[in-house]
Structures are given as structure tokens and as C-alpha cells.
Amino acid sequence: MVKLDFFYPRWGNEHVAWEDFLDRVVKAGYVGVEWFPFGEDTDPERVVKLLQKYKLSYTIVTCVQKKANSISAYFALLEEQLNYYGKLAEKYFAPLFISVQMGREYFSPDDVLTGLQLCTRVEKQYGIEILQETHRNKWSYGLHTVAPMTELYPQLKLTLDISHWYCVSESFLEDRQEELNRLLSHVKHVHARVGHSQGSQLPDVRKKIYRDIVATHCAVWQRWIDLNKPDARLTMTTEFGPPPYLIPSGNQALDCERQWKQNLWMKNYLSRHLIT
């Protein structure tokens, strides 16, 4: 039987005290959090100590935010960040993995290979899996960019956020299901956000009008689970985001609560409907 563990994103809760945030995450039944250590003005070492205190696992999601004047400068910044995470893990305890939003959509295949080789090198150095997140604006923005890379780099490992691919292709990839199914063996983690052909996040996933779209996503995730049966530990992040992914109300506290309720609804829905 597959063990399915759910993680909650720190994204959207940066204004909430870490103790309050982690207490709520524990009470909601999540096993850990997804965290971008440079996404807020907080001491990362303090956060890792708090995660230990609350007995929570964590995953890291990251991208290079500093401006790079060349692709080589970009990769130097990426390696610097990954090494920081590795040293943090050595000092305290390691994340289950790191999801990297790497590069840009204009990176050449050679550029992408350079980045993948860099990630593999750091992965071996620290013993922490490094996954490539499928994401708009990155090299992995579409199924058509990722599928050929599995031929060039068979060890490719993915965090699948299929909502981006649906948005980019303006479809649910109805005519690319065979290609998509082949890619599922490379997926190590799932971002369980529900998008559509015109956006990467539904206005409110709980509304019955969107049940068919939710079912389309669940069918892909179920095939991924089935690939890993009969015995595996799989992880999913319920990654419904804050504004601008969420339609803003102008009230930060209200929007944070709307985000929380959609993520918790998603966790409960998947727990009931995915067959593990």
C-alpha cells in the first residue's frame, strides 16, 4: 500500500509567525512544510530548529532571484544557493528533497543539460535529491520541453505541477496522454494545485462547477500512484497559492484564510479519492 504524505506551503504565510504557522500545520494533519528559505526575512537556522521542535519534515523549493548578467553567472548563483541548503542540512537535518525552478524558457538544451549536471553534482555531494519543478517561465514550462530531455538525461527527476502545462498549452493535453504517461516514471513529487487552460489556479477549487477539472488532474495523479504500487512513500504539496494566483480581496488575512481553506479541502479530497 502506498503511503501518501501531504506538505503545506509556507508560500502565502510569510507574514504569519512561524510558531503559529507550524502549530496549525500539525493540527491539520500535514507531515511537513514546503519552504523557500530566502522567501522572507527570517533566519533559516531558526526555522530548521522549529521544524525539529514540531517534529515536521520539510522540502525546499527554490529559484534564483538575484539578477544574473549571463547564463554562467546564473549557474554560479544557483550552485551557491544549493550549497547553502546542503550545509544547512549537514548542520541540522536534511529536507526530503529540493525542488528547483531552473533556468528560463529560452535556455537551450545545452544550457539545460549544464543545469541538470550541476544539480546532480550537488545532489551527490550532500545526499539530498534535487528535483526539477515543472513551471511556467522556466526551462520545464511545457510537456514538449521536458519529454525530449528525458532522452538526453534519463536520470531526470521531476516535481510535477501539471497546472502550468495545462495553462501553457491552453489544453488538458488530451492529445498528448501517451507522452505524459511516459513522463510519470520521472515524477518524484507532486504539487497538487488545480489549474485550467487559461490559468494555473482555479478561482476556488471547492466549487462544484470545477469538479470535472479536478477529476482531470486526479486521473494523472492516480496514474502516478499506480506506477509506484504496491509499496512506496509518496509526497504531495497542496500548493494553492496567495495572490496573484488567488484572486485578491485586498485583505491579506482574508486571502491567507481562503488559501488555507482551499489547500485543506484539497488534502481532504485527495485523501478520500486517490486509491493508494
URVENTA-V433169 format. One record per backbone hydrogen bond with DSSP energy under -0.5 kcal/mol. NH is the residue of the N-H (numbers start at 1). CO is the residue of the C=O. If there is no record, write none. Layout:
nh=NH co=CO
nh=NH co=CO
//
This chain:
nh=2 co=276
nh=3 co=232
nh=4 co=2
nh=5 co=3
nh=5 co=234
nh=7 co=236
nh=8 co=32
nh=9 co=238
nh=10 co=34
nh=13 co=10
nh=16 co=13
nh=21 co=17
nh=22 co=18
nh=23 co=19
nh=24 co=20
nh=25 co=21
nh=26 co=22
nh=27 co=23
nh=28 co=24
nh=29 co=26
nh=30 co=25
nh=31 co=6
nh=32 co=6
nh=33 co=57
nh=34 co=8
nh=35 co=59
nh=37 co=35
nh=39 co=36
nh=42 co=40
nh=44 co=42
nh=46 co=43
nh=47 co=43
nh=48 co=44
nh=49 co=45
nh=50 co=46
nh=51 co=47
nh=52 co=48
nh=53 co=49
nh=54 co=50
nh=55 co=52
nh=56 co=51
nh=57 co=31
nh=59 co=33
nh=60 co=97
nh=61 co=35
nh=62 co=99
nh=65 co=63
nh=74 co=70
nh=75 co=71
nh=76 co=72
nh=77 co=73
nh=78 co=74
nh=79 co=75
nh=80 co=76
nh=81 co=77
nh=82 co=78
nh=83 co=79
nh=84 co=80
nh=85 co=81
nh=86 co=82
nh=87 co=83
nh=88 co=84
nh=89 co=85
nh=90 co=86
nh=91 co=87
nh=92 co=88
nh=96 co=58
nh=98 co=129
nh=99 co=60
nh=100 co=98
nh=100 co=131
nh=101 co=62
nh=101 co=99
nh=102 co=100
nh=105 co=137
nh=107 co=104
nh=112 co=108
nh=113 co=109
nh=114 co=110
nh=115 co=111
nh=116 co=112
nh=117 co=113
nh=118 co=114
nh=119 co=115
nh=120 co=116
nh=121 co=117
nh=122 co=118
nh=123 co=119
nh=124 co=120
nh=125 co=121
nh=126 co=122
nh=127 co=123
nh=128 co=123
nh=129 co=96
nh=131 co=98
nh=131 co=129
nh=132 co=157
nh=133 co=100
nh=133 co=131
nh=134 co=159
nh=135 co=133
nh=138 co=135
nh=139 co=102
nh=141 co=138
nh=145 co=142
nh=146 co=142
nh=147 co=143
nh=149 co=146
nh=150 co=146
nh=150 co=147
nh=151 co=147
nh=151 co=148
nh=152 co=148
nh=153 co=149
nh=156 co=153
nh=158 co=186
nh=159 co=132
nh=160 co=158
nh=160 co=189
nh=161 co=159
nh=162 co=160
nh=164 co=161
nh=165 co=161
nh=166 co=162
nh=167 co=163
nh=168 co=164
nh=169 co=165
nh=170 co=166
nh=170 co=167
nh=171 co=166
nh=176 co=173
nh=177 co=174
nh=180 co=176
nh=181 co=177
nh=182 co=178
nh=183 co=179
nh=184 co=180
nh=184 co=181
nh=185 co=182
nh=186 co=183
nh=187 co=184
nh=188 co=158
nh=189 co=158
nh=190 co=235
nh=191 co=160
nh=192 co=190
nh=192 co=237
nh=193 co=191
nh=195 co=193
nh=196 co=199
nh=199 co=196
nh=202 co=194
nh=207 co=204
nh=210 co=207
nh=211 co=208
nh=214 co=210
nh=215 co=211
nh=216 co=212
nh=217 co=213
nh=218 co=214
nh=219 co=215
nh=220 co=216
nh=221 co=217
nh=222 co=218
nh=223 co=219
nh=224 co=220
nh=225 co=221
nh=226 co=222
nh=227 co=223
nh=228 co=224
nh=228 co=225
nh=229 co=225
nh=229 co=226
nh=234 co=3
nh=234 co=232
nh=236 co=5
nh=237 co=190
nh=238 co=7
nh=238 co=236
nh=239 co=237
nh=245 co=242
nh=246 co=242
nh=248 co=246
nh=252 co=250
nh=255 co=251
nh=256 co=252
nh=257 co=253
nh=258 co=254
nh=259 co=255
nh=260 co=256
nh=261 co=257
nh=262 co=258
nh=263 co=259
nh=264 co=260
nh=265 co=261
nh=266 co=262
nh=267 co=263
nh=268 co=264
nh=269 co=265
nh=270 co=266
nh=271 co=267
nh=272 co=268
nh=273 co=269
nh=274 co=270
nh=276 co=274
//
